[in-house]
Amino acid sequence: LKGRETAKTQTQAEALQELESEAFATGIAYRVKEQLRWIRRAETSQAAKWRSTNFLNYASELIAGEPLLKPVAKALKTYKKHLDRILFRWCSWHTNARLEGLNGLFQAARARARGYRNVTNFITMIYLIAAQIADFLAQ
């Protein structure tokens, strides 16, 4: 289950309630994950910064001294290290869609380029797939 909204049956809802209320490492990790979802719903950069600070304090208290949650502690350390870049998401309209599109072109070229002997031919195949041939011929 990803959260309360995905619980379809009463049994699933009860299992989620038990997970949230118990002090097991799994329950603590679940609460930390839910706090991250809370940050993503922030409307502004300032709200996200406040939520992130609150999240780091809350999660650090939850996982303190729990050896089973060392991976969560490592993830929190990484989150704190990259916090400025994470918060930039609320300031920028850029996405990774362009990179995903390029990756799709490269994957198509790799599939078609089987048997090519060198990198030059592979690059040529990428150009042939990505370029608008009509524009290329017009030049």
VEXVOKOL-245904 format. One record per residue: residue number from 1; z, y, x of N, C-alpha, C in turn; residue in three letters. Coordinates in Angstrom, 2 decimals, decimal comma, always signed. Each point is the difference from the previous one (the first is absolute). Layout:
residues N
+-----+---------+---------+---------+---------+---------+---------+---------+---------+---------+---------+
| num |    n.c3 |    n.c2 |    n.c1 |   ca.c3 |   ca.c2 |   ca.c1 |    c.c3 |    c.c2 |    c.c1 | residuo |
+-----+---------+---------+---------+---------+---------+---------+---------+---------+---------+---------+
| NUM |       Z |       Y |       X |       Z |       Y |       X |       Z |       Y |       X |     Ala |
...
+-----+---------+---------+---------+---------+---------+---------+---------+---------+---------+---------+
This chain:
residues 139
+-----+---------+---------+---------+---------+---------+---------+---------+---------+---------+---------+
| num |    n.c3 |    n.c2 |    n.c1 |   ca.c3 |   ca.c2 |   ca.c1 |    c.c3 |    c.c2 |    c.c1 | residuo |
+-----+---------+---------+---------+---------+---------+---------+---------+---------+---------+---------+
|   1 |   +0,00 |   -1,19 |   +0,83 |   +0,00 |   +1,19 |   -0,83 |   +0,00 |   +1,25 |   +0,87 |     Leu |
|   2 |   -0,80 |   +0,95 |   -0,38 |   -0,08 |   +1,23 |   +0,76 |   +0,99 |   +1,05 |   -0,49 |     Lys |
|   3 |   +0,47 |   -0,14 |   -1,19 |   +0,92 |   +0,97 |   -0,54 |   +0,27 |   -0,27 |   -1,46 |     Gly |
|   4 |   +0,81 |   +0,85 |   -0,58 |   +0,38 |   -0,16 |   -1,40 |   -1,20 |   -0,03 |   -0,94 |     Arg |
|   5 |   -0,98 |   +0,83 |   +0,28 |   -1,15 |   +0,09 |   -0,90 |   -0,86 |   -1,25 |   +0,00 |     Glu |
|   6 |   +0,15 |   -0,88 |   +1,00 |   -0,79 |   -1,22 |   +0,03 |   +0,72 |   -1,20 |   -0,61 |     Thr |
|   7 |   +1,26 |   +0,16 |   -0,34 |   +0,75 |   -1,10 |   -0,62 |   -0,55 |   -0,24 |   -1,40 |     Ala |
|   8 |   -0,53 |   -1,21 |   -0,23 |   -0,64 |   -0,29 |   -1,28 |   +0,91 |   -0,75 |   -0,96 |     Lys |
|   9 |   +0,96 |   -0,71 |   +0,53 |   +0,88 |   -0,79 |   -0,86 |   +1,44 |   +0,46 |   +0,17 |     Thr |
|  10 |   +0,82 |   -0,43 |   -0,91 |   +1,42 |   +0,32 |   +0,07 |   +0,63 |   -0,63 |   +1,24 |     Gln |
|  11 |   -0,43 |   -1,19 |   +0,35 |   +0,53 |   -0,70 |   +1,18 |   -0,31 |   +0,79 |   +1,27 |     Thr |
|  12 |   -1,21 |   +0,52 |   +0,10 |   -0,38 |   +0,80 |   +1,16 |   +0,83 |   +1,28 |   +0,07 |     Gln |
|  13 |   +0,21 |   +0,64 |   -1,13 |   +0,80 |   +1,22 |   -0,04 |   +1,44 |   -0,29 |   +0,42 |     Ala |
|  14 |   +0,53 |   -1,13 |   -0,45 |   +1,37 |   -0,37 |   +0,38 |   +0,09 |   -0,31 |   +1,50 |     Glu |
|  15 |   -1,03 |   -0,68 |   +0,54 |   -0,03 |   -0,31 |   +1,43 |   -0,04 |   +1,28 |   +0,82 |     Ala |
|  16 |   -0,76 |   +0,98 |   -0,46 |   -0,07 |   +1,28 |   +0,69 |   +1,33 |   +0,72 |   -0,05 |     Leu |
|  17 |   +0,66 |   -0,04 |   -1,16 |   +1,30 |   +0,64 |   -0,15 |   +1,02 |   -0,65 |   +0,95 |     Gln |
|  18 |   -0,05 |   -1,32 |   +0,10 |   +0,92 |   -0,70 |   +0,90 |   -0,30 |   +0,37 |   +1,45 |     Glu |
|  19 |   -1,27 |   +0,09 |   +0,36 |   -0,40 |   +0,36 |   +1,35 |   +0,50 |   +1,40 |   +0,36 |     Leu |
|  20 |   -0,07 |   +0,91 |   -0,95 |   +0,45 |   +1,37 |   +0,26 |   +1,51 |   +0,10 |   +0,12 |     Glu |
|  21 |   +0,72 |   -0,82 |   -0,74 |   +1,45 |   +0,13 |   -0,04 |   +0,71 |   -0,76 |   +1,12 |     Ser |
|  22 |   -0,61 |   -1,03 |   +0,55 |   +0,64 |   -0,79 |   +1,04 |   -0,11 |   +0,69 |   +1,35 |     Glu |
|  23 |   +0,91 |   -0,36 |   +0,91 |   +0,01 |   +0,60 |   +1,33 |   -0,68 |   -0,90 |   +1,03 |     Ala |
|  24 |   -0,88 |   -0,90 |   -0,46 |   -0,73 |   -0,84 |   +0,93 |   -1,01 |   +0,84 |   +0,77 |     Phe |
|  25 |   -0,41 |   -0,51 |   +1,16 |   -0,98 |   +0,72 |   +0,83 |   -1,30 |   +0,22 |   -0,76 |     Ala |
|  26 |   -0,39 |   -0,98 |   -0,81 |   -1,24 |   +0,14 |   -0,78 |   +0,12 |   +1,15 |   -0,99 |     Thr |
|  27 |   +1,16 |   +0,10 |   -0,65 |   +0,22 |   +1,08 |   -0,96 |   +0,01 |   +1,36 |   +0,68 |     Gly |
|  28 |   +0,57 |   +0,07 |   +1,18 |   +0,03 |   +1,27 |   +0,75 |   -1,42 |   +0,40 |   +0,40 |     Ile |
|  29 |   -0,76 |   -0,97 |   +0,51 |   -1,39 |   +0,29 |   +0,38 |   -0,81 |   +0,45 |   -1,22 |     Ala |
|  30 |   +0,27 |   -0,60 |   -1,16 |   -0,69 |   +0,40 |   -1,22 |   +0,33 |   +1,44 |   -0,37 |     Tyr |
|  31 |   +1,27 |   +0,37 |   +0,10 |   +0,39 |   +1,39 |   -0,32 |   -0,64 |   +0,99 |   +0,96 |     Arg |
|  32 |   -0,11 |   -0,37 |   +1,28 |   -0,66 |   +0,87 |   +0,98 |   -1,47 |   +0,18 |   -0,39 |     Val |
|  33 |   -0,66 |   -1,09 |   -0,37 |   -1,41 |   +0,06 |   -0,41 |   -0,18 |   +0,90 |   -1,23 |     Lys |
|  34 |   +0,91 |   -0,12 |   -0,95 |   -0,09 |   +0,83 |   -1,20 |   +0,18 |   +1,48 |   +0,32 |     Glu |
|  35 |   +0,83 |   +0,31 |   +0,98 |   +0,16 |   +1,39 |   +0,43 |   -1,30 |   +0,53 |   +0,60 |     Gln |
|  36 |   -0,73 |   -0,85 |   +0,72 |   -1,29 |   +0,43 |   +0,53 |   -0,98 |   +0,33 |   -1,12 |     Leu |
|  37 |   +0,03 |   -0,80 |   -1,05 |   -0,87 |   +0,28 |   -1,15 |   +0,38 |   +1,34 |   -0,63 |     Arg |
|  38 |   +1,27 |   +0,34 |   +0,02 |   +0,49 |   +1,27 |   -0,54 |   -0,57 |   +1,16 |   +0,81 |     Trp |
|  39 |   -0,11 |   -0,16 |   +1,30 |   -0,57 |   +1,06 |   +0,85 |   -1,47 |   +0,22 |   -0,33 |     Ile |
|  40 |   -0,74 |   -1,08 |   -0,20 |   -1,44 |   +0,12 |   -0,28 |   -0,29 |   +0,78 |   -1,28 |     Arg |
|  41 |   +0,94 |   +0,02 |   -0,92 |   -0,21 |   +0,72 |   -1,26 |   +0,32 |   +1,48 |   +0,09 |     Arg |
|  42 |   +0,35 |   +0,49 |   +1,17 |   +0,32 |   +1,42 |   +0,17 |   -1,24 |   +0,85 |   -0,27 |     Ala |
|  43 |   +0,20 |   +1,12 |   -0,65 |   -1,11 |   +0,88 |   -0,37 |   -0,41 |   +0,96 |   +1,11 |     Glu |
|  44 |   +0,96 |   +0,44 |   +0,81 |   -0,29 |   +1,00 |   +1,03 |   +0,47 |   -0,50 |   +1,36 |     Thr |
|  45 |   -0,44 |   +0,71 |   +1,03 |   +0,41 |   -0,33 |   +1,36 |   +1,50 |   +0,20 |   +0,19 |     Ser |
|  46 |   +0,52 |   +1,07 |   -0,59 |   +1,43 |   +0,28 |   +0,12 |   +0,83 |   -1,09 |   -0,69 |     Gln |
|  47 |   -0,45 |   -0,43 |   -1,16 |   +0,71 |   -1,07 |   -0,71 |   -0,06 |   -1,30 |   +0,80 |     Ala |
|  48 |   -1,14 |   -0,27 |   +0,60 |   -0,15 |   -1,21 |   +0,81 |   +0,91 |   +0,04 |   +1,23 |     Ala |
|  49 |   +0,11 |   +1,18 |   +0,61 |   +0,88 |   +0,14 |   +1,16 |   +1,45 |   -0,23 |   -0,39 |     Lys |
|  50 |   +0,42 |   +0,59 |   -1,11 |   +1,37 |   -0,19 |   -0,47 |   +0,26 |   -1,47 |   -0,34 |     Trp |
|  51 |   -0,94 |   -0,62 |   -0,69 |   +0,16 |   -1,40 |   -0,36 |   +0,02 |   -0,89 |   +1,24 |     Arg |
|  52 |   -0,82 |   +0,33 |   +1,00 |   -0,03 |   -0,79 |   +1,22 |   +1,32 |   +0,08 |   +0,76 |     Ser |
|  53 |   +0,55 |   +1,20 |   +0,09 |   +1,29 |   +0,16 |   +0,65 |   +1,08 |   -0,78 |   -0,75 |     Thr |
|  54 |   -0,01 |   +0,13 |   -1,32 |   +0,95 |   -0,72 |   -0,83 |   -0,18 |   -1,51 |   +0,18 |     Asn |
|  55 |   -1,25 |   -0,44 |   +0,03 |   -0,31 |   -1,42 |   +0,18 |   +0,53 |   -0,53 |   +1,33 |     Phe |
|  56 |   -0,25 |   +0,73 |   +1,08 |   +0,45 |   -0,45 |   +1,31 |   +1,51 |   -0,13 |   +0,07 |     Leu |
|  57 |   +0,73 |   +0,97 |   -0,57 |   +1,46 |   -0,07 |   -0,02 |   +0,49 |   -1,18 |   -0,83 |     Asn |
|  58 |   -0,56 |   -0,15 |   -1,18 |   +0,39 |   -1,07 |   -0,93 |   -0,29 |   -1,37 |   +0,60 |     Tyr |
|  59 |   -1,21 |   -0,18 |   +0,52 |   -0,40 |   -1,30 |   +0,54 |   +0,80 |   -0,35 |   +1,25 |     Ala |
|  60 |   +0,28 |   +0,99 |   +0,84 |   +0,79 |   -0,25 |   +1,21 |   +1,39 |   -0,49 |   -0,35 |     Ser |
|  61 |   +0,60 |   +0,60 |   -1,03 |   +1,32 |   -0,45 |   -0,45 |   -0,05 |   -1,42 |   -0,56 |     Glu |
|  62 |   -1,06 |   -0,30 |   -0,76 |   -0,12 |   -1,33 |   -0,60 |   -0,13 |   -1,11 |   +1,03 |     Leu |
|  63 |   -0,77 |   +0,23 |   +1,05 |   -0,30 |   -1,08 |   +0,93 |   +0,94 |   -0,03 |   +1,20 |     Ile |
|  64 |   +0,93 |   +0,93 |   +0,09 |   +0,87 |   +0,09 |   +1,16 |   +0,74 |   -1,32 |   +0,23 |     Ala |
|  65 |   -0,14 |   -0,53 |   +1,21 |   +0,74 |   -1,17 |   +0,40 |   -0,46 |   -1,32 |   -0,60 |     Gly |
|  66 |   -1,12 |   -0,03 |   -0,68 |   -0,51 |   -1,23 |   -0,61 |   -1,05 |   -0,62 |   +0,92 |     Glu |
|  67 |   +0,31 |   -1,10 |   +0,67 |   -0,95 |   -0,58 |   +0,96 |   -1,29 |   -0,52 |   -0,64 |     Pro |
|  68 |   +0,05 |   -0,42 |   -1,25 |   -1,21 |   -0,50 |   -0,66 |   -1,00 |   +1,11 |   -0,29 |     Leu |
|  69 |   +0,49 |   +1,23 |   +0,03 |   -0,87 |   +1,13 |   -0,35 |   -0,50 |   +0,76 |   +1,23 |     Leu |
|  70 |   -0,03 |   -0,64 |   +1,15 |   -0,53 |   +0,65 |   +1,20 |   -1,46 |   +0,42 |   -0,18 |     Lys |
|  71 |   -0,86 |   -0,81 |   -0,66 |   -1,37 |   +0,47 |   -0,23 |   -0,06 |   +1,26 |   -0,86 |     Pro |
|  72 |   +0,91 |   +0,13 |   -0,95 |   +0,04 |   +1,20 |   -0,83 |   +0,44 |   +1,19 |   +0,85 |     Val |
|  73 |   +0,97 |   -0,23 |   +0,88 |   +0,45 |   +1,08 |   +0,90 |   -1,14 |   +0,44 |   +0,90 |     Ala |
|  74 |   -0,79 |   -0,94 |   +0,47 |   -1,16 |   +0,35 |   +0,84 |   -1,03 |   +0,80 |   -0,79 |     Lys |
|  75 |   -0,22 |   -0,38 |   -1,25 |   -0,94 |   +0,74 |   -0,85 |   +0,51 |   +1,42 |   -0,25 |     Ala |
|  76 |   +1,31 |   +0,16 |   -0,20 |   +0,57 |   +1,33 |   -0,20 |   -0,18 |   +0,87 |   +1,25 |     Leu |
|  77 |   +0,18 |   -0,62 |   +1,16 |   -0,19 |   +0,73 |   +1,25 |   -1,44 |   +0,48 |   +0,12 |     Lys |
|  78 |   -0,94 |   -0,86 |   -0,35 |   -1,42 |   +0,37 |   +0,03 |   -0,29 |   +1,10 |   -1,00 |     Thr |
|  79 |   +0,58 |   -0,11 |   -1,20 |   -0,18 |   +1,01 |   -1,04 |   +0,49 |   +1,36 |   +0,50 |     Tyr |
|  80 |   +1,17 |   +0,00 |   +0,61 |   +0,57 |   +1,25 |   +0,50 |   -0,87 |   +0,59 |   +1,12 |     Lys |
|  81 |   -0,54 |   -0,87 |   +0,85 |   -0,84 |   +0,44 |   +1,11 |   -1,27 |   +0,69 |   -0,51 |     Lys |
|  82 |   -0,57 |   -0,52 |   -1,07 |   -1,26 |   +0,52 |   -0,53 |   +0,17 |   +0,88 |   -1,24 |     His |
|  83 |   +1,19 |   +0,50 |   -0,22 |   +0,28 |   +0,74 |   -1,22 |   -0,90 |   +1,22 |   -0,19 |     Leu |
|  84 |   -0,26 |   +0,74 |   +1,08 |   -0,87 |   +1,18 |   -0,13 |   -1,40 |   -0,38 |   -0,46 |     Asp |
|  85 |   -0,53 |   -1,09 |   +0,52 |   -1,33 |   -0,45 |   -0,42 |   +0,01 |   -0,52 |   -1,43 |     Arg |
|  86 |   +1,09 |   -0,64 |   -0,37 |   +0,11 |   -0,51 |   -1,37 |   +0,05 |   +1,16 |   -0,98 |     Ile |
|  87 |   +0,75 |   +1,03 |   +0,34 |   +0,11 |   +1,16 |   -0,89 |   -1,30 |   +0,79 |   -0,08 |     Leu |
|  88 |   -0,84 |   -0,11 |   +1,01 |   -1,28 |   +0,70 |   -0,02 |   -0,90 |   -0,49 |   -1,13 |     Phe |
|  89 |   +0,27 |   -1,17 |   -0,51 |   -0,76 |   -0,55 |   -1,13 |   +0,02 |   +0,94 |   -1,20 |     Arg |
|  90 |   +1,10 |   +0,70 |   -0,19 |   +0,11 |   +0,90 |   -1,15 |   -0,71 |   +1,33 |   +0,26 |     Trp |
|  91 |   -0,39 |   +0,28 |   +1,24 |   -0,68 |   +1,25 |   +0,34 |   -1,50 |   -0,17 |   +0,12 |     Cys |
|  92 |   -0,45 |   -1,20 |   +0,22 |   -1,40 |   -0,25 |   +0,28 |   -0,64 |   -0,78 |   -1,15 |     Ser |
|  93 |   -1,27 |   +0,29 |   -0,22 |   -0,75 |   -0,72 |   -1,03 |   -0,85 |   -1,11 |   +0,61 |     Trp |
|  94 |   +0,10 |   -0,17 |   +1,32 |   -0,79 |   -1,02 |   +0,68 |   +0,55 |   -1,39 |   -0,30 |     His |
|  95 |   -0,92 |   -0,94 |   -0,12 |   +0,39 |   -1,40 |   -0,19 |   -0,73 |   -0,83 |   +1,06 |     Thr |
|  96 |   +0,28 |   -1,27 |   +0,01 |   -0,68 |   -0,87 |   +0,94 |   -1,25 |   -0,62 |   -0,63 |     Asn |
|  97 |   -0,48 |   +0,55 |   -1,09 |   -1,17 |   -0,54 |   -0,69 |   -1,24 |   +0,02 |   +0,89 |     Ala |
|  98 |   -0,18 |   +1,06 |   +0,76 |   -1,17 |   +0,08 |   +0,87 |   +0,04 |   -1,09 |   +1,07 |     Arg |
|  99 |   +1,18 |   -0,22 |   +0,58 |   +0,12 |   -1,06 |   +1,00 |   -0,23 |   -1,37 |   -0,62 |     Leu |
| 100 |   +0,49 |   -0,20 |   -1,21 |   -0,24 |   -1,27 |   -0,68 |   -1,49 |   -0,21 |   -0,26 |     Glu |
| 101 |   -0,70 |   +1,07 |   -0,34 |   -1,45 |   -0,09 |   -0,20 |   -0,73 |   -0,36 |   +1,28 |     Gly |
| 102 |   +0,39 |   +0,64 |   +1,10 |   -0,61 |   -0,34 |   +1,28 |   +0,30 |   -1,44 |   +0,39 |     Leu |
| 103 |   +1,22 |   -0,43 |   -0,25 |   +0,36 |   -1,38 |   +0,32 |   -0,88 |   -0,98 |   -0,79 |     Asn |
| 104 |   -0,29 |   +0,33 |   -1,23 |   -0,88 |   -0,85 |   -0,81 |   -1,39 |   -0,08 |   +0,60 |     Gly |
| 105 |   -0,49 |   +1,14 |   +0,50 |   -1,32 |   -0,01 |   +0,67 |   +0,02 |   -0,87 |   +1,25 |     Leu |
| 106 |   +1,07 |   +0,12 |   +0,77 |   +0,10 |   -0,80 |   +1,23 |   +0,07 |   -1,49 |   -0,32 |     Phe |
| 107 |   +0,73 |   -0,34 |   -1,06 |   +0,10 |   -1,41 |   -0,38 |   -1,35 |   -0,55 |   -0,47 |     Gln |
| 108 |   -0,74 |   +0,82 |   -0,75 |   -1,33 |   -0,43 |   -0,44 |   -0,93 |   -0,17 |   +1,19 |     Ala |
| 109 |   +0,08 |   +0,92 |   +0,96 |   -0,84 |   -0,11 |   +1,19 |   +0,37 |   -1,24 |   +0,82 |     Ala |
| 110 |   +1,28 |   -0,27 |   +0,10 |   +0,43 |   -1,18 |   +0,75 |   -0,51 |   -1,27 |   -0,65 |     Arg |
| 111 |   +0,02 |   -0,03 |   -1,33 |   -0,49 |   -1,18 |   -0,71 |   -1,51 |   -0,17 |   +0,22 |     Ala |
| 112 |   -0,73 |   +1,09 |   +0,02 |   -1,45 |   -0,06 |   +0,19 |   -0,39 |   -0,16 |   +1,47 |     Arg |
| 113 |   +0,88 |   +0,43 |   +0,90 |   -0,35 |   +0,03 |   +1,42 |   +0,28 |   -1,32 |   +0,70 |     Ala |
| 114 |   +0,30 |   -1,03 |   -0,74 |   +0,28 |   -1,29 |   +0,66 |   -1,24 |   -0,40 |   +0,83 |     Arg |
| 115 |   +0,24 |   -0,39 |   +1,21 |   -1,09 |   -0,40 |   +0,86 |   -0,53 |   +1,11 |   +0,89 |     Gly |
| 116 |   +0,43 |   +1,25 |   -0,22 |   -0,45 |   +1,06 |   +0,90 |   +0,72 |   -0,15 |   +1,34 |     Tyr |
| 117 |   -0,71 |   +0,31 |   +1,06 |   +0,52 |   -0,29 |   +1,33 |   +0,83 |   +1,11 |   +0,62 |     Arg |
| 118 |   -0,15 |   +1,21 |   -0,47 |   +0,74 |   +1,08 |   +0,66 |   +0,49 |   +1,03 |   -1,01 |     Asn |
| 119 |   +0,82 |   +0,89 |   +0,49 |   +0,63 |   +1,02 |   -0,84 |   -1,03 |   +0,99 |   -0,52 |     Val |
| 120 |   -1,02 |   +0,29 |   +0,77 |   -1,03 |   +0,95 |   -0,42 |   -0,67 |   -0,45 |   -1,29 |     Thr |
| 121 |   -0,32 |   -1,27 |   -0,09 |   -0,61 |   -0,51 |   -1,23 |   +0,96 |   +0,08 |   -1,18 |     Asn |
| 122 |   +1,28 |   -0,22 |   +0,26 |   +1,01 |   +0,10 |   -1,06 |   +0,09 |   +1,44 |   -0,50 |     Phe |
| 123 |   +0,01 |   +0,94 |   +0,91 |   +0,06 |   +1,42 |   -0,38 |   -1,26 |   +0,39 |   -0,77 |     Ile |
| 124 |   -1,13 |   -0,51 |   +0,43 |   -1,26 |   +0,27 |   -0,70 |   +0,09 |   -0,51 |   -1,44 |     Thr |
| 125 |   +0,58 |   -1,18 |   -0,18 |   +0,14 |   -0,56 |   -1,35 |   +0,91 |   +0,89 |   -0,85 |     Met |
| 126 |   +1,04 |   +0,54 |   +0,59 |   +0,89 |   +0,91 |   -0,75 |   -0,78 |   +1,23 |   -0,45 |     Ile |
| 127 |   -0,81 |   +0,56 |   +0,89 |   -0,81 |   +1,17 |   -0,37 |   -0,99 |   -0,35 |   -1,11 |     Tyr |
| 128 |   -0,60 |   -1,16 |   +0,08 |   -0,96 |   -0,39 |   -1,03 |   +0,67 |   -0,18 |   -1,36 |     Leu |
| 129 |   +1,21 |   -0,50 |   +0,00 |   +0,71 |   -0,19 |   -1,26 |   +0,50 |   +1,33 |   -0,55 |     Ile |
| 130 |   +0,55 |   +0,85 |   +0,86 |   +0,67 |   +1,22 |   -0,44 |   -0,94 |   +1,16 |   -0,26 |     Ala |
| 131 |   -1,12 |   +0,04 |   +0,73 |   -0,89 |   +1,16 |   -0,09 |   -0,82 |   -0,05 |   -1,28 |     Ala |
| 132 |   -0,29 |   +1,17 |   -0,49 |   -0,93 |   +0,14 |   -1,10 |   -1,41 |   -0,04 |   +0,61 |     Gln |
| 133 |   -0,69 |   -1,10 |   -0,19 |   -1,29 |   -0,20 |   +0,65 |   -0,99 |   +1,10 |   -0,38 |     Ile |
| 134 |   +0,01 |   +0,44 |   -1,24 |   -0,93 |   +1,06 |   -0,43 |   +0,26 |   +1,28 |   +0,79 |     Ala |
| 135 |   +1,26 |   +0,35 |   +0,22 |   +0,32 |   +1,19 |   +0,79 |   -0,41 |   -0,19 |   +1,45 |     Asp |
| 136 |   +0,19 |   -1,19 |   +0,49 |   -0,34 |   -0,30 |   +1,39 |   -1,52 |   +0,11 |   +0,22 |     Phe |
| 137 |   -0,77 |   -0,54 |   -0,92 |   -1,46 |   +0,04 |   +0,13 |   -0,56 |   +1,41 |   -0,21 |     Leu |
| 138 |   +0,70 |   +0,81 |   -0,79 |   -0,46 |   +1,37 |   -0,24 |   +0,09 |   +0,84 |   +1,27 |     Ala |
| 139 |   +0,87 |   -0,38 |   +0,92 |   +0,14 |   +0,77 |   +1,25 |   -1,13 |   -0,36 |   +0,88 |     Gln |
+-----+---------+---------+---------+---------+---------+---------+---------+---------+---------+---------+
